[in-house]
Amino acid sequence: MRTRVALAYLFIAAFAHAEEANTTALEQAYRAAADHLASQLPERFADPKTCQEVFEWSHKANARIYEVSVASKETFGWKKPVEKFTEPVQLKLESVSRIPPFLRQDPNDLYHRYHSSVVVRFNTFGADENLKWRGYELVIPVSATPELQWAFPTGDDVIEAATVQCNRTAQAEMDWVKSMWDKILEYQKITGKHLKKKK
């Protein structure tokens, strides 16, 4: 009986040691994949064409915000002058996670045995690098094979995810613009005061 118990403890200890070694190897492979991704992104973020793609809807939203601000000033008699907003034109990488936020194992998946995510943080800036616009955090799913080979997103994948995030922000701003136009039109209907037509 004692022999069986001792063997059971040895088996448990050996299994735990193997799991710990496996986790360490997974984390090391994850770190290497994260470092590789992080080395690619600064150059991609610095590409003017990339920035134009990412900020396309943000620039349109800013133009609409300026228009509705001018209309609000005229309609509601605001005294403060309306200034054009500084637009985001630069992307700067802040960090790429080097430790898996979590590790989930799926023994039934022969190709993607291990699952986690990589967190990419970046900031947007105006023409002046000291003028930070917004910070974003991308959480992108990643997986590893039974041989501990991680499949990480490419630079294109990150740019696509960044564009989606910035577009969501722009859409929220467009929704605000629409609500302001509704208020302006309602006020004009009640008061009979309409915007002056531009010559």
Protein Blocks (a to p, Z undefined) as FASTA:
>chain_A
ZZmmmmmmmmmmmmmmmmmmmmmmmmmmmmmmmmmmmmmmmmmmmpmklmmmmmmmmmmm
mmmmmmmmmmmmmmnopabdcddddddfbdcdfbdcfbdfbdcddfklmklmbgcddddd
dddddfblklcfbdcdddddddddfkopacdddfklmmmmmmmmmmmmmmmmmmmmmmmm
mmmmmmmmmnopacdddZZ
